[in-house]
Amino acid sequence: MKRQISLKLFVTLAFLSLGVVLVTGYSMLSAHYYRMGMNSVTASDMEGAAHSYLELVPPARRNQLDNFRGYQIAAHWEHIPRAFKEVFRTPPAEPGFTVKVGRSKWFAPPDAMYFVYRYQSNDQTLFVTRHGSRDTAPPLIGRNAAESREMLFGISVLIAGVLGGVILLLLRRVSRPVAALGQWAHTLNAENLNKPLPDFSYPELNDLAGLIRTSLSSVQESLAREHRFLSYASHELRTPITIIRNNIELLRKIKETQGSGYISQQEKVINRIDRASLNMQYLTETLLWLSKKEMVSLPVKCIQLDKMLAQLVEEMEYLLDRKEVELKLETRPCTVFLPEFPVQIILGNLIRNAFQYTWEGCINIFQEDNRVVVTNPQSPADTGQNDVGFGLGLQLTAQLTKKLDWRYVDESTTDVHKASITFGSEGGKLTEGIENR
């Protein structure tokens, strides 16, 4: 994992790097202009010496190499000292000033310096030379160089101090509002989400705070709509449920008055309506219970898992009509004490998913004790359809098992879908045996 650098450290390093580059660059530039200034002064002095030499020394008194005003002046390159010819190799081709520095080390003065100036006046050419070393250099030059280094060092330290102060000031001015923005974002909840935004000193941070609040408000509104939907759906379902229940009771009373004339087929229809209305009632109560924040225990009931599975399979077998599907149901008699309708919702979702999205092959439903496993074949094309069609039931199953602390595992491969649920039973098995269907 890539290690992330903090914003404060990044800004500090950026300003320090900029400061080092600026100080180093201006120091090198100062040293360069210092050398150019010294060379210009020396060249001007050597040119003046050559001009005075031509005016003050007549040709009859000139030698091959004359010492004049601290310089050695010769009319021909062959007559200058040997040391200069070894350093420069060839004479300067154009009139002007040339300097070469002997061996030197970092932060130390050179061992020797060689200056040559070619002076051209009409048809007269002069070579003005001068040699300088540590031993022959005047003390004033050393003192001036030392003062220049001290001044340069002092300016560098001053610049570094000013830059450090600016960095510290910027970090305080920027980091405090950013930290305040982070703390404010952590404390946002449904109660203080609509309070006025605090001022974070900078328009960009204020805009970011507004964006955070807008995003959280959208999420909060979505959650509120979902909660209202569950509440409204659960509330509005009560009326049709009541009507269905009342009509069932009315049909039963009619049956009692008619006696044997009552058709058996109508009895099956009434039983189905009765079960459907009870399912709607239990579903409403379960959704209400699931939408509550506080944990309220659901009433438990003695449930025979094997018989509940057989009943659910019988009710949903119509989903297998006109399909080349083989169904294998293997159960063992088992009685547990659990909330009835959450168990029924979960098992119904798993069986409905297997029946609805299997077109051929074999569906296996296996139950042993409080564990149920549903396996059905699927093709890669069915996988996406499965996710879309069974999304809501899958979410409801996951939420129920999580809140009830039951173990639920959903596994899918390219050709097989397997779902298993282990219910937290407080009861035990009443009888043992295997029923095959």
Order of alpha helices (4+ residues) and beta strands (2+ residues): alpha-beta-beta-alpha-beta-beta-beta-alpha-alpha-alpha-alpha-beta-alpha-beta-beta-alpha-beta-beta-alpha-alpha-beta-beta-beta
